[in-house]
């Protein structure tokens, strides 16, 4: 299962971390893992390319782990991009269920 942890402070994103694999299908055939990966990587890349927000990013070389942590308050552009990512992840969750993806929201 993919575990998504979203940490916010006063409704602003602080950190987004994903761990695990969906287990929907065999490696290389898992459409849930692929969808989540594309959505998250594109969001992280978009924030880097289209905003000036400072962040650190970490990922496991073999997949199964990605994390983005913001150093300061984020711009409205990053907020919108992350809201869009969460919307997409929520839609994947609705389609495939708790067996493959879970969410934890934290107020820090």
C-alpha positions in Angstrom: 0.0 0.0 0.0 1.1 3.6 -0.7 1.0 5.7 2.5 0.6 9.4 1.8 1.4 11.8 4.7 0.5 15.4 4.2 1.7 17.9 6.9 0.3 21.4 7.0 0.7 24.4 9.3 -2.1 27.0 9.3 -3.5 25.4 6.1 -0.1 25.8 4.3 1.8 22.7 3.1 5.0 21.9 5.0 5.7 18.4 3.9 4.4 15.7 1.6 5.7 12.1 2.0 4.8 8.9 0.1 6.0 5.5 1.1 5.4 2.0 -0.2 4.0 0.4 -3.3 0.4 -0.1 -4.2 0.6 -3.8 -4.8 -2.2 -3.6 -7.3 -0.2 -5.6 -9.9 3.3 -7.0 -10.5 6.2 -4.6 -10.7 6.1 -2.8 -14.0 2.4 -3.5 -14.4 1.0 -1.6 -11.4 -1.2 1.1 -12.8 -1.9 2.6 -9.3 1.8 3.0 -8.5 2.3 4.5 -12.0 -0.5 7.0 -11.6 0.6 8.1 -8.2 4.2 8.4 -9.3 3.5 10.4 -12.4 1.2 12.8 -10.5 3.6 13.4 -7.6 6.8 13.7 -9.7 5.1 16.1 -12.1 3.9 18.2 -9.2 7.3 18.3 -7.6 8.9 19.2 -10.9 6.3 21.9 -11.6 6.9 23.5 -8.3 10.6 23.5 -9.0 10.2 24.9 -12.5 7.3 27.4 -12.1 7.8 28.8 -8.6 10.6 30.3 -6.5 9.7 28.3 -3.4 12.6 26.7 -1.6 12.3 23.0 -0.7 14.2 19.9 -0.2 13.3 16.6 -1.9 14.3 13.1 -1.2 13.5 9.8 -3.0 14.6 6.2 -2.8 16.5 5.0 -5.9 14.4 1.9 -6.2 11.1 3.8 -5.8 8.7 3.5 -3.0 9.6 6.7 -1.2 9.3 10.4 -2.1 9.3 13.4 0.2 9.1 17.1 -0.3 9.7 19.6 2.5 9.3 23.3 2.2 11.8 25.6 3.9 9.5 28.6 4.3 5.9 29.6 3.6 4.9 28.6 0.1 3.5 30.7 -2.7 -0.1 30.5 -3.9 1.2 28.8 -7.0 2.7 25.9 -5.0 -0.4 25.8 -2.9 -2.5 25.4 -6.0 -0.2 22.8 -7.5 -0.3 20.7 -4.3 -4.0 21.1 -3.9 -4.3 19.7 -7.5 -2.0 16.8 -6.6 -4.0 15.9 -3.5 -7.2 16.1 -5.6 -5.7 13.6 -8.1 -4.5 11.3 -5.3 -7.9 11.4 -3.7 -9.5 10.4 -7.0 -7.1 7.5 -7.3 -8.0 6.5 -3.8 -11.8 6.7 -4.6 -11.3 4.6 -7.6 -9.0 1.9 -6.1 -9.7 2.1 -2.3 -7.9 1.8 1.0 -6.2 -1.4 0.0 -3.8 0.4 -2.3 -3.5 4.0 -1.0 -4.0 5.7 2.4 -3.9 9.2 3.6 -2.8 10.8 6.9 -3.2 14.5 7.4 -1.1 16.2 10.1 -1.4 19.7 11.5 2.1 20.8 12.7 
